[in-house]
Amino acid sequence: MISAGEASGDQHGARLLSALRERRAGLKAFGMGGPRLAAAGLDAVVRSETLSVVGVIEVAEKLPRLMAALARLRVEARRRHPDAAVVIDFPDFHSLLARRLHRDGVPLVYYVSPQVWAWRSGRAKGIARRARRIITLFPFEADLYRRLGADAVCAGHPLVDDVREGLARPSPLPPKTRRRLVLLPGSRSGELQRHWATMLTAAAGVARRLDLELAAVRAPGLSESLFAGAAENGVTLVSEGMHALLATADLAIVASGTATLEAALCGAPMIVVYRMTRSSWWIARALVRVPWASLVNLMGEEEVVPELLQDDFTVERLTAEALGLLESPERLSAMRAGLARVAERVGPPGASGRAAEALLEAVAS
């Protein structure tokens, strides 16, 4: 059984399932996932596309649908008796699911461990207690769980392989004749609604002043209608080839999340932004225990890239930050050096294969 609840989990889960099936002919999997997991062979009894949300208030709005998905997965687990259940990130939902599966005697493997080091650190003890094995992306996560007595191994980050493959593909845009500013406003419709207008207004103003080319990444499943004003402001929408595009960026404006690490692996200087609903922001402020929001700064253990969050994410602040970077070759060069250090810490390619081996070993034990 594999359960992934959002786009990045679907991507990591698909790579894991493909690696498992390479090693075990005839292996079958069911559970929750999106298009990538389904294409990799998952019997998706729950489709994850309609469930992915960020923020406490946003989760409450989808609670009936989430609870129905939870019940369906438990019923299927009882009916099919899987050798193991792999839960991938999506922490609030999988906390509830894992407790039920643990009570039902299903061996649990956590992959892409919830970021308990960032918030709700007490939850790490529960994860350590229930898990047959925890497979993490970063070494410091495995160390945290081992200190709690868990069987934890670090497989590395599958994004290394994703980015390497992406960089080998052609760029979705012709070779640039001007400097290029790339916008990544997010992969969820709610993020677009909160980010796009501010991002577009600032980017368009900077582009006029410095004669820049503008491009924006439209994540799978997002309607073009969410990118209002793109064509009128000279923004080219790109729905594939993101990594090759980022490799050509002189600067990117990126919504906090996995995309910041992808941009770092592509060597793209960036400004990280994010905005939640006000209620979710105040709750997060009370719970989060880390100094930065972006994976790039957390991995770098310093402010490698600037972050504009919530009330700091304004047209004026974003414009000033973008101009300051684009008009300072020294700052851009220093940022690229910092991004290279982060890329080294992410680890070598082959993470999904190592995760598959760790999973099969745990199930056999």
N, C-alpha and C positions, 0 to 999 in steps of 0.2 A: 504494500500500500504506500502510495506517495501522495502527499498533500502539500500543494503550493498555492498561495492565495493572491499573488500579485505578479506583475510582469517580470520582475527580476527573478523571483522564485520560480516562475514558469521556465525561464531561460536556463537557470542553474539546474532545475529538476530534469529538463529535457536532456541536457548534457550528461547528467548522472545516469539517467535511464538508458541512454544510448551506450554508455560505457559498461553498464551492468549487462546489457544484452549481448555485447561483444564478448563478455567473459562467461556468460551462462546462456547457451542456446536454449530457446524455449521459455525463458523467463517471462512471466506475465505480471502486469502491474495494473492496479486500479486506484481510483481516488479522486482528488480534486486538482485541476490544472487548467491551463489555458491552451492556446493553439499550438505552442511549441511542444508541450508535453503530449498533447494528443497526436501530433505528427510523429513523435518519437515512439508511440505505441501505447500510451496510457489509455485505459478504459476510463474516461472521465465521467464518473457518475454525478459529479458536481462541476460545473464550469466556473472558473474563478473570475472571469472578466467582470461579472456583475457584482462582485463582492469587495474589490480592492478599494480601500479608503485610508485616509490619514487623518488623525485627530480624534479625540474622545467624542466630541459632539457629532462628527461625521459618522463614527461607528454607531452611535445611538440611533441615527436615522435609518441605518440598514439592519438594525438588530433582528427584526423578524426573519429576514432573508438569511442572515448569518446563522441563526438558531436552526432554521430548517436545513441548511447545509450541514450543520453539526450533527443533527439527528440522522440524516441520510448516510453520512459517512460511518457513523457508529453502527447503523443497521447493516451496512454492507460489510464492515469488518467482522461483525459477528457471523454473518452468513458465509463469508469466503475464507475466514481463518488465515490471514496472511502470516508469512514467516516473520515479517517485521513491518512496522509502520515508520516511514521516513517523513518527518514534518520539517518543512522548509520555511524558516522565518515566520512572518505573519503572526507576531507573538501573542496578541490577545486571544485570537481565535484558537490558535494551536495550544495555548495553555489549557483551555477548556477541553479541547479534543484529546490532548495527551492524558489528562486526568482520567477521562472516561476509558480510553484504550488501555491505560495502565491497570485500571480496575478490572477490565475484561481479560487481562493476561496477555495482551499483545506486546511483544518486545518493541521498545521505542528507540529510534535513532534520530537524533537532532542533527540536521544539516543546515548550514548557514545559521548558526546559533543566534537567537534573539540578542539584541544589543543590551544585555542586562548590565554591562559595565557603564552604560550611559544613563540608564534610569531603571527604577524598580530593581535595585541590586539584590534585594531579598529574594527575588524570583529565581536567582541562580541556584539557590539551595534546592528548591523544588525540582528544577530541571536536572540537577546532578543526581538527585535521589531516584528519579523515575527512569532515567535514560540507561539503556544498555550501552550505548556509546554516543558521544558528542563529536561531530566532525566539524571543525571550524575553518574559517577562511584565513584568520590571522593568528600568528603564534601567541600573542598575548592573551587571546581568548582561551586557547587550550590551557595555558598556564593557570588562568583564573579558575577553570573548572577542576583541574587536577588538584589545586589547593583545597578544593571542597570534597575531594575524594572520588571524583568522577573518572570514568574511562574516557579521556578526551584526546583527540589527535588533530593536528593541523594538516589539512590537505592542500592549502593554498587557495588562491582565488581563480575561479574559472574565467573571469574577465580577461585574464592574460591571453588565453587562447582565443576568446571572442575578438579581442582587439587585434591580435596578430592576424587572424583570418580577415578581419574587416579592412585592415591596412593593405592587404594584398589585393583587394578588389579596386576597380577603377573609382575615381571620385565621381559623385553624382553631378558635379558642376564642371564646366570647362576650366582650363587653367586661368587663374585670376590675373587681371590686368591692374587691379587696385587692391589695397589692403582689404581684408575680409573680416567682418564681425559676424559671429555665428551665435544664434539664440537657441537655447534648449530650455523651454519654459516648463517642462514636466511631461509625465506620461499619463496623467489622470485628468479627466475633464475639470474636476474641482481645482486642480493646480493651474490649469489654463485660465480659468475664470478669475483666479486671484493674482496671477502673474502677468498675463499677456499684455494688458493695456499699459501697465507701467513699463514693462520691458520694451515694448514697441515704441512708445513715445520717447523714451530716453535714447534708444538705439537709433531711431530716425534722426533725432537732433544731432547726435554725435556723427552720424554718417554724412549729414549735410555739411557739417563744419569741417570734417577731415576728408571728405570725398571717399567714403568707404563703400564696399559692396556688402549687402546684407543677405543672410540666409537664416532660415529657421528650420529646426527639425520637428517634423510631425510624427509623433509616436504612433505605433499601430493601434487602430481602433478609434483614433481621435478624428472627429469631423473637421473639415476645412472651415466650417462656419465658426469654430472656436478661435480662429486666427483672423478675426475681423480687422480690416485695414492693412493687411499684409501687402497685397498687390499695390494699393494706392501709395504705400511708402517704399516701394521698390524692394520688398522682401521676397526672396525665392523660397518657397516651401519645399522641403526635401523629406521624403518618407523612407528612404533607404540609403545605405552608404554613409551612415553617420560617422564612422571612424575615419574613413578616408577624407571626409569633409573636415572633421576636427583637426586632422593633421595639417590642413592648409590654413587654419584660422590664425589670424594675428591676435585675436582676442575672442573669448567666448563668454557669454553670460549664461550661467547654468543654474537651474533649480537644484537645491541640495538633494542629494540622493546618490544612487549608484552612478549616475551620469557624471558626477564630479570625478570619480575614480577613472572612468573611461576617458574623460578628457585629459586627465593627468597622464595616462598610459599613451595617449596620442601626442603628448607634449604641447597641448594647447594652453596658453596662459588664460586665466579665467577670473571672473568675479562670481561668487556664489550668492544666490539670493533665495529667499523663501518667505512665504506668508501663509499663516493659518487663519482660521476664524479666531476672533479675539478670545473666546472662551477656551478653545483648545490651547492657545498660546499661553494663557495664564496657568493652566493646568501643567503644561509641559515645563514652564519655568520653575514650577514648584517641585517637579520630579527629576529633571535632568541634572546630572552631576558631572558633566564634562565641559571644558572651556570653549569648545567649538562645535559647530553643527556639521561641517562637511567632513567626509571621510578623508579627504586630502590633508586637511590640517591635523586631524586625529592621527593619521598614519605618519605624518611628518613631525608630529609632536611640537609643532610651532605654527605660527600663522604664515603658511606658504602662500595662501591666496586670501584676498579680502572677502569678508562675509557681510552681507546686508540683509538683516532678518527683521521681519515684522514691521515695526514703525520706522526702522532705518531704511527699509526698501522703498524709496521714493524716487520719483523721476529726477529730482535735483541731486540726490546723493549718488544715484547710479550714473548719471551723466558726468558728475565731477570725477567719480572713481574711474570711469572708462577713459575720459580725456586724460586724466593724470597718468594712466598706464600707457596709453597709445602715444602720448607725447614724451615718454621717458624710455628710451631704449635700455637704459641701465636697469630700471625696475623690471622690465620685461625679461631681460637677460637673467637677472637674479631669480625671478620667478621660475623660469625654465629650468634653472639649475636645481631649485627646490623640488620641482615636479619630477625631475630625473631621479632624485634621491628617494622620493616616494615610490616611484615605479620599481626601483630596486628592492624596496622592502615588501612589495606585494608578492614577490616570489617568482619561481620559474613556471614555465608552461606545464601542462599535463595534470592540472588539479582535479579534473573530473575523474580521470582514471585512478588517481590516488584515493579519491573519495569512494569510488566503487569498490576498490580493494579493501578499504577500511570497513565498509558496510558489510561486504560478504564475509570478512573475517569475524565481525561482531555477531552476525547471524549464526555462523558455524560454531561459535564458542558456547 
